[in-house]
Amino acid sequence: MRRFLRPGHDPVRERLKRDLFQFNKTVEHGFPHQPSALGYSPFLRLMAIGTRSGAIKLYGAPGVEFMGLHEENNTVMQIHFIPDQCQLVTLLDDNSLHLWSLKQQGGASELREEHRFTLKGPPGSPPSATQVTAVLPHSSREVLYLGTESGNIFVVELPSLRVLEGRTISPEAVLQRIPEDNCNRRSCELVEALQEHPKNPDQVLIGYSRGLIVLWDLQNNKATQHFLGSQQLENLYWQRDGSKFISCHYDGSYTQWPVSSDNKQSEPLENTVPYGPFPCKAISKIYWQTTKNGLPYIIFQGGMPRASYGDRHSISVIHGSQQTAFDFTSRVIDFFIIFSSDPAAEFDDPSALVALAEEELVVIDLKSAGWPAVHPPYLASLHCSAITCSHHVSNIPLKLWERIISAGSKQNIHYSSMPWPIDGGTNIAPDPPQRDLLLTGHEDGTVRFWDASGVCLHLLYKLSTVRVFLTDADPNDNMNTLGEDEWPPLRKVLVMELNDEDAEHVVDHAEADLLQDQEGYRWKGHEKLKTRDGPVRFEAGFQPFVLVQCQPPAVVTSLALHSEWKLVAFGTSHGFGLFDHQQKRLVFVKCTLHPSDQLALEGPLSRVKSLKKSLRQSFRRIRRSRVSSRKRRGAAGNASEVQEANAKFDQDALQEMELAPVQRKIEARSAEDSFTGFVRTLYFADTFLRDSSRHCPSLWAGTNGGTVYAFCLRVPPAERRMDEPVRAEQAKEIQLMHRAPVVGILVLDGRSTPLPEPLEVAHDLSKSPDMQGSHQLLVVSEEQFKVFTLPKVSSKLKLKLTALEGCRVRKVTVANFGSCKTDDYSENDLAVLTNLGDIQIISLPFLKLQIRYPCIRKEDVSGIASCVFTKYGQGFYLISPSEFERFSLSTKWLVEPRCIVDMPEVTSNNHVHNKSGTENAARKSRGSGKSPGDCGEEDERKSGRLMEHALLNDEKVLKEIQSTLEGGRGSYAERNSARSPLGHGLSNGGADQPGPAV
């Protein structure tokens, strides 16, 4: 059989690879990009957000997350949960409706699309005839009411999404019940709002855009009352007892209307323009919430004076004498109020306002004085300032973790102590095995520390560097100050708030001149930032004590820190340096500029400069190739052949430029190419650099021109660390033949294991390196991997990536992969991201390709550039300015949402009960591999017999059955009230029965 095996094919290794490697995109961290719709289920206590790209995301308690994606790349316009069900409906901008369900699979809930449907009119009818503008899921859970631009209201059956033709409410039917002198056909154009009566499901309010409002009797198919508003209607909201409702209008007003039993036109009780009398923006949505003390909460979006505040995005809250307009930094998509969902409760008793804006989600605590914001456990606005870099740190020691949390808690004292109010579902994912941090650097000079241990990316702490420098803005400005006489009472809504404490000290300053006074170089970029003189006040947490500024002040392209040696290395496009932050002293600088690197002095890197460089290099190659081709052809070729060959070469060269870097082979680069001194990577290692008998600290640097510099370091022992200086001496310089940029440097110890982080060794989180055997040096360039022996630095092994695959290395790291079958085996491999968006896993130390996964689209340049790997086979990359996509390459280390949503019981008055018995049953079913909604036929028969026995022994239910039989089919309301305490209908063939538990 061996002769039939492919060369190099090892069945044992293939099985092991299946136990080690597996690619999964697990969860999206951050704030959804371009949100477009918001929904909430008081029954499930879940929130849904839709986006312009057709994504739908559900959120509950921390760790409870679901995601779905419509096949159509269309904007989600509306989201509506089906009452008392684990289902929701989405409306897209192509006028299609989609039914989604939460169902259990493998012991956890999943979001699935069940049906899709597009409302179609008769042949020849205009699109407006069926363009859906309002959606009302009826409390019967049997139908949807769809209001359209034409004024028609269609009834769609659930869950089949089939139009019930005979139940359509047409404008003509509405107008027949209304006096002709009050309205005309145009009054019933465009259904703006549909609202079911809170006490009588037979009645529905229909609001038309021109101001006509009709109370429609569904059972008798007639209008029982009508209301004529004088302004264009925006929305409607019932008061809890059903005696009144409130309408909001385009002119910035809202009106209260009484509801009576007679079929007459009703006059408004009160019309209010809260920010009048001058012209105001429309109030697009409104809530009227009752409380025990008698003072209602009136909460509405918009309504601000047009002249002065027309560009503001606000939601106003009025409660007695308290009134605040929450001013958002971006357009408000939608909002909802969390209040008592018990139908038997006398008052709404609102607890929280949840507002979705284009750039943030804000939750306001309505119970606490001052209405403070609630700190969100997820949906963080990563992009409150643009992310410029990111870094992942694994295995954070507990004491350091606690210090970071403590510092962050002092920054968040202005937040409410209210528990997160959107708490539906149960997180059943295992606890994270370790504490991980994701650090993001931002354009405003801040660094944010995120808890990346689990599914929820939670902000722990924010470090700001702005206080060190002189800027136009005063960092002590309070964005929440409110003038006593200011009207309207605007208050800024921020994602973050800082709390300054009395801690002042002087920040030492050091300068590193990377040009070392070389002549002929003139910096053309921006000047360095000016620092503040004297003591600077900082909040609790990380506080800078020394500042190192590079000259010229170019972008810092690489950075490395050694916690034990108290050293930090930094690199720019001009060179690199080493700084002793314990003695606050510059150890050395090394200029890496080539005489032709004039472009490096023109300022920050830009696409224009890169394009200039690429064109210049391409035409150099064309000229060199023309000369070489002429030499090869010699004088025998005639002029026309040479001209034809040159023309063909020009065309090939241009094609190469267009197709690069996909089809480019390895080619030796000229030392004259610009940016060769650009420092791409820095690396500290304790290894054998001078001889094989003594190891010493060292610093390695790799440049864009394929050069590797190695410096021997002499770090004094701890007892003399402050007295003696750190010394450095260049020991090696390696020039790669193909001059490709060096993107990674790694030293392998005697066991061929990468050297561990010194902080992990100090806290017993990693094994000490093997310093007995010989060490090896791995240099990763964009185009190949090469292993050298140490200390001689002789080539031992290499893998040419570009020559074989036509791609280049963008990111590389060492990751530990554990077997999912046994805890006894794990191995270290290289995780490599290429410019094609592929991720390759390459073995160490033999450099064998193990597996390849497509991860990021090759056109997504920002996603590839932002990718960061973890040490345990996971990674993050930006899929939008506000979202990280998290992925895993490991079968063992996997962080993904795993949660369950149980169906609460529904009583006859639709009151939700979360009983411990139901939860225990769900837990038992998870343990047995069955879910409450996935019982076998035998279980269903048993549960049916038990239910039947319970119902027939319920005297109240028997009386209801008898009255129903005696009175025929009965009214719609009677049929809905004839339900058992378990919520199962007894009419319509059980059509009212809720779906299975999920």
N, C-alpha and C positions, 0 to 999 in steps of 0.2 A: 504493500500500500504506500510505502514511502515515496516511490517514484511518481505517484499521482499527486503528491502534495506540491504546492507552489514553493519555489525557493524562499526560504526564510519563514515559511508558515509553521507556526507552533501552536497546536491545538490547546495546549495547557495555557499558553500565554493569551490566546484568544478568549478562553473562558475567564481568565483573571481580569482581562480588560473589561469584560461585561460586568464584572463585580465592582470595578473601580470607577468607570467613566460613564456618565450619562448626561446629556444636555437637556436642560429644562429652563424655560423662561418662567420664573416663579411668581413674581409680584411686581407691581408698579408703585414706587414710592413717590410721594410728593403730591402736588396739586394738579388735577386734570387739566390738560391743555385745551384752551378754548371751550370752557363749559357753556352749555346752551339751554339746559333744562334741569329742573329740580323737582323731586317728589318725596313724599314722606308717608309712612304707614304707621299710624298710632297703634294699630293692632299688633304689628310685628316689631315696632320701634326701630325700623330700618329707614335709612335715607338713601335715595337714588340720585345720581348725577349723570346726565347725558352730555355728550360733547358734539362738536361740529363734525368730527370724523366718524360718527356713528357708534362710538363706544358708550356703554352703559355700565356704571359702577355702583355697587350697593355697599353701604357701610353700616355697621352696628356697633356693638361693644368693641373695644380695642382688640384687634386680631380677627374680627369678623368682617371679611371682605369678599365680595364676589365681583366678577367682571364678565361682561358679554360684549360681543361685537356684531353689529348688523352686517350682513353681507354687502348691503349697499353702503357706499361711502357718502352718506347723507347726514345732514344735521338732525339731531334729536330735538324736536320742537316742544313736546310735552311728555310728561311721565305721570301715570296715574296707577296707584295700587288698587287692586280689586278688594272691596271691603271684606274683612274677616277671612282673607285667603292669602296663601303664599304665592300670589300671582300679581303681575303688573302689566300694564299696557303702555307701549311707547308709540308716539306719533312722529313720523319723520317729515322732512320738508318736501318729499316727493308724494306726500299724502297717503303713505302706506301706514297701516297699523300692525303692530307686532305684539303678540302675547307671549310673556315670559313666565316661567315657573321655577320655583325653588324645590328641587327634588333630591332625595337622598340616593347616593351611590357610594358603595364601599364604606358606609358608616359616617359619611360627611355629606353636607348639602352642596348642590351644584346649581348654577343658574343656567337654564336651558330655554331656547326659543321653541315654543310649541307650534304657533301658527302665525301666518302673515296674511294680510288682506288689504286690498285697495278698493275704496268705495268708488263705484262707477255709475255714471248717470245713463240716461237713455241715449240712443244714437243721435248724434248731431247736437247734443247739449254742450254748452260751454263748460270749461274746466271749473269755473266758479260754482257751478251747480252742485258739485260734490266736494269742493275744497273744505276740508274739516277745519273749523276754527275753535270749537269747544268740545270737550269730552267729559261725560259724566258716567262713571261706573255706578250702577244702581246698587243699593244695599241688599237687594234680593240676590245678588251675585249671579243673576241669570242673563242680564243684558247690559249693553252700553248704549248711551244716548249720544249721538254725534250731531252737533250743530254745525251748519255750513254757511258759506258766504251767501248762498241764495236764500237763506232763511229757513230752509227745510231742516227738519230734525229726523235723522234716520235712527232706527233701532236695530242693533246688531246683537245677535245671540252669542252667549258665552257657553262653552269655550270654542265653539266651532267658527266664530266670526262670520256668521251667515246673516245677511240682511233679512229682517222680518218685514216684508213688503207692506203688509196690511196695517202696520202700526206706525207708519211714517206720519209725523206731525208737520203738515204743510202750512205755509203762510196763509193760504186761502182758508184753511180750517180755523186758524187763529182769528183772522179778520171777521169771520162770520159771527163770532161771539162778542165783538167789540163795536160800539156805536160808530157809524161812519163819520160823524162830525169830529171824532177825536183823532183818527189816524187814517192812513191810506196804505196802498200796497208797499210803498217805499219804507214805511215804518217797520216792516218785518224783514228787511234785508239785513243780512249778516248777523248771525247769532254770536253774541259776544260772551255770554255766560250762561251756564246751566247749573242750578243748585237744588239739590233735593231737600225737601222739608225735613227738619231734624226730628220731628215727632210723627209725621205722617208720610210714609213712603209712597203714598198714592199721589202726592202733590209735588210738582217741580216748578221752580221759578225759571222762566225763560227771559233772558235779557237781550234785547236787540240794540245794535250800535247807535241807532238814532234816538234812543232814550225810552222806547216803549218796553215795559216790563209786564209779563203775563204770568199769573199763577195758574198752572195747567193741571187739571184733574186727569190722571192717567187712566183711572178706572172707567170714567164716563166719557173720556176723550172730549173735554170741553174746557174753556177758560172760566174759572170761577171768580177771578178778580184781575183788574188791569191797572197799571200805574203809568203815568206819563211824566217823564223827566224832561226838563227844559234844556238839558245839555247832553252831549254825546256820552253814552255809557261806556265805562271801562270794565267794571267788575261788580259782583254782588257778594254779600255774605249774610247768612242767617244768624240771628241771635239765638241763644241756646234753647229758649222755650218755644220758639217758633211764632211768637206773637208779633215780632217785628223783624225787618231785615234792613240792611244798609246798602246803599249803592254809592259808587264813587265815579267821578266824571272827569272829562277832558279839561275842564276849566279849573281844576284844582279844588273842587268841592266834594263833599259827601252829604248824603241825604238819608234820613230815617223814614221808613214807611211802615204804617200799621197794617196788619193782616186781619181781615174780618171775614165773616161767613157769607155776606151778601155779595151779589155779583155787580158791584158798582165800582166806578173809578175812585181810587183812594187818593187823598191829598197827603202830601208829606207832613210828617210831624215836625221836622226841623231840617233846615238846610244850612250847612256850615262851610265856610271857606277858611280853613285854619290859618293860612298865611296870607289872606287877602288884606285889603280890598283890591290891591293891584293885580294885574294878570298873573296867573300862576301856571306852573306845569301840571300836566295831568296826574291824578292819583290813579295808578294802575292796579293797585290791589289794596285791600283793607280788611282788618279784623276788628270785631267788637267783642271783647272778652269780659264776662261778668266776674265779679269778686264778692266775697262775703261782706266786705265793708261797704258795699253799695256803689263804690266808685269804679266804673269800668275802665279797662285798658282799651284805648283806641290806637291801633297800630297800622300805619299805612306807608306805602312807597310813593315817593314823589311829592307833588303839591307845593314845591318851593317857588318863591317869586321869580318870574322869568327874567326880569331885567338885571337883578343883582346876583341871583344864584341859579341861573339857567343851566350852568355847566356842572352843577353839583349832583352827586349820586347819593341820595339820602333815603333813610327809613326813619320815620318819626314815631315816637312813643309818647302818648299823652295819658297820664293817670292823675286825675284831680288837678292839683296845682303844679305837678311835675310835668315837664315837657322837654324832650331832647330830640334833636335831629342828628342821628348817627350819620356822619359824613364819610363815605367810602372813597377809596383812592381810585376805584375803577367802577365801571357800570354794573349795577345790581341786576343779576339775571333773574332771581326770584327769592322768595323767603317764605318761611312758615313759622307757626307758633306751636310750641309744645305745651299742651294743657291737658286737663283731666279728660280721659277718653271713656270714662264710666258714664253711660247714658243715664244712670240713676242719679248721678251727682247733680245738685241744684245749680252749681256755679262752674264756670270754666276754669277759674283758678290758674291762670297762665304762669308758667315757670321759666321759659326760655324763648328767646327769639333767635332763629337760625337763618342767616342771610348768606346767600351765595353770590359773590361778585365775580367779575371776570378774572381777578387775580388772587382771590383769597376767600376762605370760608370763615365767617365770624359768628360766634355764639355769644349772646348777651344774656346774663343772669338777671331776670326780672324780679327775683325774690329778694336780692340783696340791695342795700342802700347804695345809691349812685349808679346802679345797673352796670356793674363791671363786666368785662369780657371773660369768657371761660377759656382756659388754656387748652388747645386742641391736642389730643393724643395722636392724631394722624392728619392727613391732608395739609401738611405744612407747606407754606409758600417758600419753596426753595429759592425762588427767583425774585424775592423782594429786592435783591440786588443781583445782577448777573453773575453766575458762577464762572470763575476764571480757572480754577484748579480744584482737584479733590484728592484725598488720600485716605486709605483704609488702614486701621490699626486693630490687630487682633489681640485677644488675651490681655485685656487691661487689668492690672492688679486691683484688688478690691479697694484698697485704701485710696488709690488715685481716683478710682471711679466715684467713690463717695465724696471726695473733695470736689470733683467736677459737678456732681449733682448739687452739693451744698452751695457752690458758687452760683449755679443756675437758679436755684430756688430763691436766692436773694434778689436776682434780677426780675423775678416774676411775682413780686409781692403785690403788684397792682391787679393781678388776675383774681378772679373769683375762686372761692374754695368749693364751689358746687361740683359734684361728680359729673362726669360726662353724661349728658342727658340722652344721647342716642345710644342706647345700650342693648339693642335687640340681639338675639342669637347667643351662642356659646362657643368660645374658643376652645377647641379640643386639641390644638397642636401641642406637641411636647415643649417643655421649657427650653430656651436656648442653652446650649452646652457651655457657652462662654460669653464674656462681655466684649462686644466689638464697638468700635467708634468709626464713623465716617465723618471726616473733616472736609468742609467745603470752604474754599477761599472765594471772596466776592470782590466785585468791582469797587465797592465802597471801602475797601480796606478792612473788612471784618472777616473773622473766621468763625464758623459755626460748628459746634460739636453735636453730632446726631447719634442717638442710640440706634445702631444698626444690628442689634443682636437678634431681633425677631422681625415679624411681619410689619409692625408699625415703626416707621422712621420718626422717632420722637426727638425734638430739640431739647438738649440738656443744658446748653450754655452757649453764650455768644461773646466772643472776644473782639473788641474794637481797638484799632490802632490809631484812630483819627486824633486822639488827644495828644499824641506825641508830636504832631506836625501843626504848622500854622495853616489854617484853612479859612475860607470865607465864612463858613457856618460856625456858629457858637455851639459847641457840644452840650452846653448846659441849658439850651433852649428846651422848654417843656412844651411838647406838642399838644398837651391836653389842657392847657390853661384856658379858662373860659371867662370872658369879660362879664361883669355884672350886668351891664346894659346891652349886651350883644343880642340881637334878634335877627333872624331865627337863632335859637340856642344850639349852634353847631358844635359837634365834638368829633375830633379826629378818631378814626378807628384804625389802629395799627396792628400789625401782626406781632411786633415785638415792642416791649417797653423796657427801658433801662432804669435801674435804680442806682444812683451814685452814692457812694459812701465816702466818709472823710478818711481818705488814705492818700497821702501825698509823698512823692519822692522825686529826686532828680534822675532823669534817664541819661546815662552816660552815652557818649557819642564817639564813634570811631569811623575812619574813612579808609577805604581800600582802593588805591590807585592801580587799576589793572593795566594801564598803559605804561606805567613806570617811567613817565617822562620821556617816552619815545618821540622822536621828532617826526614831523610830516603827517601827523594825525590830528584832525580837527573834528571835534564832536559837533554834529549838526542837529541833534535831537533836543528834547526838552531839558530844562535844568532840574537839578535835584530838588526834592521837597525840603523846605526850610523847617527846622525843628524849633520847638518852643524852648525858651530859656527859663531856667529856674524850676522849682518843683511842679509836678503835674499830678492832678487828682485822678485816681482810678477807682473803679468799683471793685468789689471783692472778686477774687478769682485770679486767673493768670494776669500778672502785671509785668509789662516790659521793664527791664532794668538796664538794657544796653541796646544801642542801635548801631548797626553797621551799614554804611552807605557806600555803594560802589561808584567809582569814577572811571569812565563815564557812566551816568545813571541810566544804564540800559536795563532791559527786562532780565530778571533773574530766571535763568533757564533750568537750573538744577540746584538741588539742596540736599545735604545729608547731615545728620546729627548723630553723634555718639555720646550716649548718656553717661557712660562710665568714664570716658576720657575727658568729658566736658569740652568737646570740640564740635564746631560746626563748619562745614565746607560749603562754599557757594560758587556758582558758575554763571557767567553771562556769555554774550556773543564775543567778548574780548578776552576772556581768560577765566581763571578760577583762583580762589584763595582759601586760606584756613584761618579760623579765628578761635582763640582760646577764650570762651565766655566765662571761665572761672576767674582768670586773671584780667579779663577784659582787654586782651592784647591781640593784635594781629600777628600771626605766626609767619605767614609768607603769602605772596601773590605770584601768579604765573601768567604771563601774557601768552595767548595762543594765536594771536593774529598773524596772518600771512601778509606779506607786503601788498598783495593784490586785494586784500579784504577791505577795500574802501567802502563797499556797500554796508559793512557792519557799523560804520560810523554815521550813517545817514539817519539814525533814529530807530524808533520801535519797528519791529518787523511788520510788514504789511503785505497784502496780497499783490498790490501793485509792484512792490519791490521784488517780491518772489517771482512775479511774471517776467519782470525785466531780467532777472537773473536767469530764469529758465530759457528765455529767448536767446539771451547772450550765449549761454552754454550750448544750446542747440545749434546755433549758427557757427560756433567754434567747431563743433563736431562735424558739421557739414563741410567747412573749409578744410579741416584736417583730412576728412575722408576723400574729398576731391583730389587733394594732392597725392594721397596714397594710391588712389585708383589710377591716376595718371601715371605714376611711377610703375605700377604693375603692368599697365597696358603697354608702356613704352612708346617708342616713336612709330611702331608699325601701324597703329590704328590711325585712320584718317580723321579729319576734323569733325566730320558729321557724326561719326560713331561716338567720338568723345563727347560732343555736344548732347547727343541722345542719351548717353550714359549719365551725364551730369543731370540732365532734366529728370531722368528716371530716379536718380538718387535723391534729388530735391523732393520729388513726390513721396518717396519712401520715408525720407526724414520727417516730412510734415505729418505723414500718417503715424510715424513713431511718436511724434509729439502729441497727437490727438489720442492715441491709444494708451500712452503711458499713464500710469505705471503698470498696466495689466500685462502687457506683452514684452516688457523690457527685460533683456538679459543682463547678467553681470557685465559691467564694463569698467575698465580702469579709468578713474576720474583724474583730471588734471589737478595739480596742487594749486593752480591759479584760479580754480573755481571759487566763487565768493562764499563767505560764511564757513570756511573750513575750520576756523577757530571757535565756532559755536560749541559750547560745552553742553553735551547732551546728558551725561550721567556722571555721578560721583558715588564713591563706594568706599567704606571703611572696612578693613580686615586685619585681623591678627594672624599673620602667616609668614611663611619662609620666603623672604624676598632677597636677602643677600647670600645666605648659604643654607644648606640643608640641616644644620645642627641647631641653629638659633632662629626662633620666630620673633617677630617684632610688630608693633602697630604700623599700619600703612594706610595711605590714601591713594585711591585710583581715580583717574579722570579720563573720560572718553569724549572725543570731539566729533564734529560733523565731517571732518576730513579723514576719519579713519585712524586717528592717532590715539594711543593709550599712554598716559603718563602715570608712573608709579613713584610715590615718595615714601621713604622710610621716616618714621616718626619716633621721636624719643619723648615719652611722656613720663615725668618724674613720679616716683611712688607717692602714695597718699600723704605720708607724713611731710614730704617736701614739695607738695603740689603747688602751694602758693609762693614758695621761695624761688624755685628754679623754673626757667622758661621751658616751654615745649619747643623742641627743635625739629626741623624737617630738612631732608636732603633728597634730591631726586636720585632714584636708583635705576629706573628702567624707562625706556621709551620704545613703544611698539608701533610700527607703522604697517597697517593692513595694506596688502598689495593693491586691492581694488578700491581703496580709499572710501568705502561706504561709511555712512555715519554710524558711530557706535551708540547703540541704544541700551545696552546692558552689560554689566561686569559682575562676575560671581566667582567666589573662591569655594572649592570643594575640599573638605577635610580628608583625613586618611580613610574614612569609611565612605568616601564619595558623597558625603552629605553636605549640603550648603551650610556655611557658617551661620549659627543662630543669632538672633538679635540679643545684644548684651543685656537689655532690660529683662527679657524673658528668662535668661540664664540666672540673673540676679534674684528673680522671684520664683525660681524653680518651676517655671512654666515650659522650659525647654532643656534638653540635655546639653552638657558642655561639649564643645567640639573635640574631635580626636586630633591631638597634636603630636602623635607618635609617628604615623605614617606620612607619606609624601602628599603634598597638596597639589591641586590642579586649578588652573585659571580658565574660566569660560568667558570668552568675549563674544557678545552678540552684536552683530552689525545689522543694518537693514536688510542685508542680502545673504548672510551666512552665519553659521555658528561655528566657533573654533575653540578647541580645547588645547591649552598649553601646559607643559609641566613646569613646576616651580621647584627651585628658584631659577633654573636655567632659562625658562621661558622659551622652550622649544616646542614646535607644533607637534601635536599628538593625534588629533582627530578633528574632522570638520564635516559640516553638513551645508551644502550649497542650496539655499532655499529658492532664491530668485531664478537661478539657472534651470531649475526643474519645474517650478510652479508658476513663474511669472508674477510673483508678488513680493512685497517688502514687509519687513517686520515693523509694526508700529508700537506695540507694547509687549513686554515680556516680564514674567515673574516666576518665582518658584512656588509651587503649590503642593500641599500634602494631600494625597488621596488615600482614603481608607476603604477597605473592603466592606461591602454591605452584608457579606456572609459571615465574616468573622472579625472580632476585635483585635486579633493578633497580628494582622497584616496591614501595613500601609507603606506607601512609597512616595518619594519626592520626584516630581516631574516639572517640566517647563510648560507653562500656559502661555501661548503666543497668539497675539492678535495681529492680523495682517491688514494691509490697506484695502483688501477686498472684503473686509468684514468677517473673514473666516477666523475661527479659533482652532489652533492646532495644539495638540498635547504631544510633547517630545520627551523621551525618556532621558534620564541622567544615570550614569555619565556617558552612555553610549550614543546619545543623539539619534535615536530611532523614532521615526514618526509613529505614534500610537493610533491616533484617530483625529479626524477633522470634522468640525461642525460649522455650518453657516449660522452666523449670529446677527450681524448688522448688515444692512444694505450697503453696498460699496459706494453708493451715491451719498450716503449719510456721513459726510466728512466730520461734522461736529460730534456725532455719536461715536465715531471711531476715535477721535481726538480726546473725548472725555472719558473713555473707558478706564476703569481701575479694577484690578484683580485683588482678591483676598488670598490669604495664605492657605485657605482650605477649599480651594476649587470653586469659589463663587466670584461674582463680578457685578459691577454696576456701570451703566452708561446712560447718558442723557438721551431720551427719546423726544424731548421737547425742552424748552428753557426751564420748565417747572417740574419735570418728572424724570426720575431715574428708573430705568428698567433693571430689575435684578434677575440674574441668571445663575445657574449652577452647572458645573461640569462634573460634579461628584455624585455618586449614588448614595453616599453616607451623609455628607454635610448638605442638607437641603432645608432652606427656610422658605416656606410657602404657606398661604392661608389654608387652614384646615378647621372648619367650623361647622356648626349645625344650627339650624333654625327649626325649633319645634313648633307645631301648630297648637297655639293655646285653645282652650275650650271656649265655646261660644254659648251663652245662655239664650233664653227666649228673647231677652231685650238686647241681644248682641253685646253683652258685657263680657269683657275678656277676663279670664281667670288663668293665672299661671300657677298651677297646683304642683306641689312637690311630687305627687304620685305620677303625674305625666312625665316629669323630668326623670324620675327614677326609672320609669318604664323605657324611656328613650335610651337611658344609659345602659340598661340591661340589654336592650336590643342591639346597641352598638357592640356590647361585649360578645353577644352571640352571633354577630355577623349579620343580623337582621335589623331593619329599621322599622319604625312604626308604620310607615307607608309602604313597606315592601314585604308584608306578611304573605305567607302562602295561602292556598285556597282553604286549607283546613282551618287556619287561624281566622280567616275571614268568616267561614261558616260558624265557628265557635262564637266570634264576637257578634255576628248577626243574631244568633240564638239568644245570647245573653242580653243584647239590646232589646230584642223583641220581648223577652220575658220582663225586663225592667219597665218597658213602656206599657205593657198590658197590666202591670200591677200598679201603675200610677193612676190614681183616681182622677186627678185633674186632666191628664192626657185623655183618658177614656171619655170624660165629659165633653172635651173639645172635639173628639172624633164623632161622638154622637150628634153634637150640635151641627157639625159640618155636614154629616149625612142627612140630617133633617132639613137643613136649609139649602140643599143642593150644593153647588160648587162653592157658594159663599163669595164674599168680596175679596179683592186683592189683599186688603189689610188683614182680613180674618185668616186668609191662607197663610200669610206671613207670621201671624201671631200664634198659629197652631203648630208650635214647634216644641220638641222635647227639651229638657235642660241640656241635653247633649248637642243640641243645635241641628238635629236632623228633621227636615220637613216631612209632613205627613200628607201632603197633597201634591198634585202634578206628578205623580209617579216618582216621588222622591227627588224631584229636580232641584229642590232647595238644599240638598245635602252638600255639606262642604267636602272638599277633596281630602285625600289621605294626609295624614301628618307627614311633614317633611322636616 
